[in-house]
Amino acid sequence: MSNSTNDADGKRTSTFADATALVHASSPSARAAGLLNPPVHRASTIVYDRVEDYVDRHRHLYDGVIYGLYGTETTHALADAIADLEHGFKTVLTSSGTAAISLSLSAFLKAGDHLLVIDTVYRSTRRFCDDVLARYGIDVSYFPPDIGGNIAELIRTNTRMVFLETPGSMTFELADIRAITDVTRARDIVTALDNTWATPLLFRPIEHGVDISIASATKYLSGHSDVMLGAMTAVTEEIFKTLKDTAARWGSSASPDDCYLVHRGLRTLDVRLERHQRTAQELAAWFEEQPEVRRVLYPALATDPGHAIWKRDFAGASGLFGVLLDPMGEDEKSAFFNNLRLFRLGSSWGGFESLMVPAWPAPARNCTALEDGALIRVHAGLEDKTDLLRDLEDAFSRLRAVRSDQALPEFRTAQV
């Protein structure tokens, strides 16, 4: 029994609600054996009984198992489950989220082309554009996240692609994706969007006119901080084949073992995101009440500049947000971060654990800038919110104690 059907344009539309589809996504061999989870199929060489079948094997390059590099049944089961969620045509899996970003750009750009990139992209995306694409003769321009339909003014005769990320990395600005894709579609320009923050449960880029929806499955899709995986979901068969071919040419593939773990993680994505969001909203509201906090950067807050777009386009919010505090010196930073009990210091996010890291100096920007201050990035995990709030209260108490000690000599001098 399939969990999805294809509409007239080839896009997948699930016959079940998302939570149900996540629980029942499987593979043919698992269903035949009565298994709940697809088994792990590891393979490099695939052998054939007949020479005719071997010679004809590439006929199944895009939908079968012909060599380990192109995927096994375990890979295809996860790719189909993600494509179902995205309401796209098909999904290509890669070794990491960064690989998915790099390959999606490589697939549609060549020397002499012009690429437009939203200014708030993930740092590794910016580095790939500036350090790799530029070296291969691709002209890269950045635009502010609030550009909307005015992106038309930046399009050149050689503009081939627009790369988006919403909310923005570290600073969490939202873009009006439909306004942008109305322009790009009219000009036959390919769009790709890094949708890792929202996942397809909370925002579906393809339904807003985007051609390629990208996810670092390392994060929420896995949910357990022990897997590296990326996903590129295409809106059409033609784009899917281009992505699949590009991944093969670069030798990028996803481990069947990691695919199994991400598929297992998908089962609880719906309930995990609900908990992440609920806790994040509680923490964000608490941060807003602290005198040291200048701004909380979280689109789900009514005070956020992007709240209206979030409310219109998104089905919810994940657990990742930013907090801009008054500037911190080294002693203050150490006092704040070094004795946290539950919030851990570590890269990535989207797992079960809460994380909090410093994110200053401010992220690199070409046309948008964040005011001076101590920017921190917070990921609300699955711990009890009361315990997390207590950890934050202690961190702010340590910060205030250091600031009080630093101010004390000046106070005594003033009293003399």
Helices and strands as residue ranges (DSSP letters): E 4-6, E 12-14, H 18-24, H 28-33, H 51-55, G 57-60, G 68-70, H 73-86, E 90-94, H 97-108, E 114-118, H 123-127, I 128-133, G 134-136, E 139-143, G 148-154, E 159-165, H 177-186, E 190-194, H 199-202, G 205-208, E 212-216, E 230-234, H 237-249, H 256-266, H 269-288, E 293-297, H 307-313, E 320-325, H 330-337, E 355-358, E 374-379, H 385-415
